Amino acid sequence: CPFCRHPAPKSKEEEEKNIMKRVQADPVAMVQIGLRRNEAGDYDDAFRYLSKAAELGEVGAHYQLALFYHEGKGVEKDGKKEVYHLEQA
């Protein structure tokens, strides 16, 4: 990779591992990964990334989690949690 000066990953697993290393301390990146996973239909992973970003104070993640609780994507519909995340956003 020209940006991180590491060799390009040889497999999808290695690529995923590299991405995880980069986003661990970046809540905005976590939201982006969560949104991509959501679009791909992987709601469990999307929820995991968005939850971690929300814990770190990312307001966009709170908004997305509110939508998850409103629509019941990967989680049980929950009005109280939906309102909580909307208030945090």
LINVEN-V568632 format. One record per pair of residues at least 24 apart in sequence whose C-alpha atoms are under 10 Angstrom apart, sorted by the first residue. I is the first residue (numbers start at 1). J is the second residue. If there is no record, write none. Layout:
<<I | J> <I | J>>
This chain:
<<23 | 49> <23 | 53> <24 | 49> <24 | 52> <24 | 53> <25 | 53> <25 | 56> <26 | 53> <26 | 56> <26 | 58> <27 | 51> <27 | 52> <27 | 53> <27 | 54> <27 | 55> <27 | 56> <27 | 57> <27 | 58> <27 | 59> <27 | 60> <27 | 61> <28 | 53> <28 | 54> <28 | 56> <28 | 57> <28 | 58> <28 | 59> <28 | 60> <28 | 61> <29 | 53> <30 | 54> <30 | 58> <30 | 61> <31 | 58> <31 | 59> <31 | 60> <31 | 61> <31 | 62> <31 | 64> <32 | 60> <32 | 61> <34 | 61> <34 | 64> <35 | 61> <35 | 64> <38 | 64> <38 | 68> <38 | 73> <38 | 74> <41 | 73> <41 | 74> <42 | 73> <42 | 74> <43 | 68> <43 | 73> <43 | 74> <43 | 75> <44 | 73> <44 | 74> <44 | 75> <45 | 74> <46 | 73> <46 | 74> <47 | 73> <47 | 74> <47 | 75> <54 | 85> <54 | 88> <54 | 89> <57 | 88> <57 | 89> <58 | 88> <58 | 89> <59 | 85> <59 | 86> <59 | 87> <59 | 88> <59 | 89> <60 | 85> <60 | 86> <60 | 88> <60 | 89> <61 | 85> <61 | 86> <61 | 88> <61 | 89> <62 | 86> <62 | 87> <62 | 88> <62 | 89> <63 | 87> <63 | 88> <63 | 89> <64 | 89> <65 | 89>>
